[in-house]
Amino acid sequence: MTDPSFAGRLRALREESGLSLRGLARLTFYGKSYLHELETGAKIPTPQIAQRLDRVLRARGELVALAARPGVRRRDLVAAAGLAAALPHTLLNHGRQVGAATPARLAERTARLRRLDNYLGGADTRRAYAAEVESTTRLIRDGSYREGIGRQLLAILAEQAQLAGWAAFDAGVHDDAERLYRTSLTAAQEADDSALVGNGLALLAYQQLTLGARAVELAEAARAAVGAAATPGVRALLHLRAAWAFANAGEADTADRYLGIGTRCLTESDGRPEPDWVYWVDSREGEIMTGGCWTALRRPVRAVPVLERVLAGFDDTYARDKALYRTWLADAYLDANEVDMACDAAATALRLAGGVALCGRAAVTGWRGGYASRTDRRSHSR
């Protein structure tokens, strides 16, 4: 990964050159928003991008060197996850009373841990995430707090159990995954958080679908749980997941309708903050889901252009997700009888996935888009 000082140096060099972000975008042919993400550290440059920026800004190799210098390595992330698991919450050290600031502290901690999923597989993270569930469960059981704080703690527990369930699913430990998903549903219901109830049902639907069961009823229940009252990001996610369930059931019209609703929700904003657990749901996710659904429906003419377009702008830093989406593209090419192109896409997926600990079924299906490969559709064991 990149030296963390790359972002600051890029901005300094741009400003020294008297360029605005828009001006740099014109010279490099990269989008203004993408360059802003590079300058804030939200995205990490590929060697090719660093080289172009270095040339335009006349950095004499400085940016190239910073991009190549190791920053946080994968083993460091694994160690951080292990440290999180080894350090229980200390929020009751000074008595049983849980203060009003505690839920916010736990929510922030959960959000930080959630970002590990961008880089690590469930085999690396599931114990850390499970430790968070156990720790928060103890806090709820042993602490003393007002009713409102209790509801907030239950909502955080629901989030943590969904995250831990996903990691267990990703690692192929399906019994643990289902148990954690059902724990999350109970906590979300007790917290009276309909959005988290819907997400829990959607995750269960996805797991059942991956294991070969029909999942449209659970996917519909997930949508119904939130209705029109949820934020646009939540409604987008649940409609896109419902589209995926119907696509796998071969119901193209319903899948297409839910894709349309989901992508339309992605363009909406009602002024309310979105929950952190949908931070990754954006227009690119809508395109990914569209390509995945049409691949599942064996419509390569519709799937391939969408997947090619979105993958062209997908940073290699997010290797686990890009590898997954390349397998979808490979499947679509096979349906189009383009065997050579399918092989190229599959080879790229294997290269990208190297070193990412995806031990379970999610190695080829993922949770965000949720596409089951042709192999999984034929046989439900690996």
PyMOL commands that set and color helices and strands:
alter all, ss='L'
color gray80, all
select helices_A, chain A and resi 5-16+21-28+32-40+47-56+62-68+74-86+102-118+122-142+147-170+174-190+194-210+216-229+232-248+252-265+276-278+283-296+300-312+319-335+339-353+362-365+374-378
alter helices_A, ss='H'
color red, helices_A
deselect
rebuild
show_as cartoon
